[in-house]
Amino acid sequence: MKKLILGLFTVLFVTACAPHTAGLMAGSKGEVRIDNSTFGKEVEVQRVIARPEGGFLQGSGTIISKVSTDLRLQYKFTWFDTSGMTIDDEGVSWKSIKLHGKQQLQVSAVAPNAKATRFELYVRKAFSN
């Protein structure tokens, strides 16, 4: 019985934390997904561009604060090949940034290899432990 209660508590705890990991995604093919509507009212991604750079795909996007307060955010690029498989996704870490009220910041990255044909730019709130 104690194991059941502990298991239920663990599930409730994990699901209660879920909104803190959700953010938004903007892809190089024009797709946009907002996983957290509250966050989507605070942050926007525009001018997502993919271009060749020395045989590799370079991606960029502008992260825009829509609020007047400071925001601590994290972003990362996920790269895909022609078949839609991720390229070296485990090797890419989230990068932290701080946006001041209404600030815009262009972020960019270069694909890890020449097989990349598209990317997705993910942005989420940064929470300290």
C-alpha positions in Angstrom: 0.0 0.0 0.0 2.9 2.4 0.8 4.4 1.7 -2.5 1.2 2.5 -4.3 0.8 5.8 -2.4 4.5 6.7 -3.1 4.0 5.8 -6.8 0.9 8.1 -7.0 2.7 10.9 -5.2 5.6 10.6 -7.7 3.3 10.7 -10.7 1.5 13.8 -9.3 4.8 15.5 -8.5 6.2 14.9 -12.0 3.0 16.0 -13.8 2.8 19.1 -11.6 6.3 20.1 -12.9 5.5 19.5 -16.6 4.4 23.1 -17.5 7.9 24.3 -16.5 9.5 22.3 -19.3 7.1 23.4 -22.1 7.9 26.3 -24.3 7.7 26.9 -28.0 9.3 25.7 -31.3 9.9 27.4 -34.6 11.1 25.4 -37.5 13.1 26.3 -40.6 10.2 25.1 -42.8 7.8 27.7 -41.2 6.2 25.5 -38.6 5.5 27.0 -35.1 4.3 25.1 -32.1 3.4 26.7 -28.7 3.3 24.1 -25.9 2.6 26.6 -23.1 0.0 29.3 -23.9 1.2 31.5 -21.0 4.8 31.3 -22.2 3.6 32.0 -25.8 2.2 35.4 -24.6 5.6 36.3 -23.2 8.0 35.1 -25.9 7.9 34.9 -29.7 10.3 33.6 -32.3 10.5 35.3 -35.7 12.8 35.5 -38.7 13.7 31.9 -38.7 16.2 31.4 -41.5 18.2 28.5 -42.9 21.1 29.1 -45.2 24.1 27.1 -46.5 27.4 28.1 -44.9 30.6 26.4 -46.1 28.8 23.1 -46.9 26.8 23.1 -43.7 23.4 24.4 -42.9 23.3 27.5 -40.7 20.2 28.3 -38.8 19.1 31.5 -37.0 16.0 33.0 -35.4 15.1 36.1 -33.4 13.8 35.5 -29.9 11.5 38.4 -28.8 10.3 39.3 -25.3 6.7 40.6 -25.4 6.8 41.6 -21.7 8.4 44.5 -19.9 10.2 42.4 -17.3 13.4 40.4 -17.6 13.2 36.8 -18.8 15.7 34.0 -18.2 15.4 31.6 -21.1 17.0 28.6 -22.7 17.2 27.7 -26.4 18.6 24.9 -28.5 18.7 23.9 -32.2 17.7 20.4 -33.2 18.9 19.3 -36.7 17.3 16.8 -39.0 18.4 15.0 -42.2 16.3 14.3 -45.3 14.6 11.3 -43.8 13.5 13.4 -40.7 16.0 11.7 -38.3 17.7 13.9 -35.7 21.4 14.5 -36.1 23.5 14.4 -32.9 20.6 15.6 -30.7 22.1 14.2 -27.5 25.2 16.2 -28.0 23.4 19.5 -28.1 22.8 21.3 -24.8 20.4 24.1 -23.9 22.0 27.5 -24.0 20.9 30.1 -21.4 20.1 33.8 -22.2 18.6 36.7 -20.4 16.2 39.0 -22.2 15.4 42.4 -20.7 12.0 43.9 -21.2 10.9 43.9 -24.8 14.4 42.9 -26.0 15.1 40.9 -29.1 18.0 38.6 -29.6 19.2 36.8 -32.7 20.5 33.3 -32.0 22.3 31.1 -34.5 24.0 27.7 -34.9 25.7 25.6 -37.5 24.6 22.0 -38.2 26.9 19.3 -36.7 27.4 17.8 -40.2 26.6 18.3 -43.9 23.6 15.9 -43.8 21.3 18.4 -42.1 18.5 19.8 -44.3 16.3 21.5 -41.7 16.2 22.5 -38.0 13.8 23.3 -35.2 14.6 26.1 -32.7 13.2 25.4 -29.2 12.8 28.1 -26.5 11.7 27.6 -22.9 11.9 29.3 -19.5 14.9 28.6 -17.4 14.2 27.6 -13.9 16.9 27.3 -11.3 16.9 24.5 -8.8 
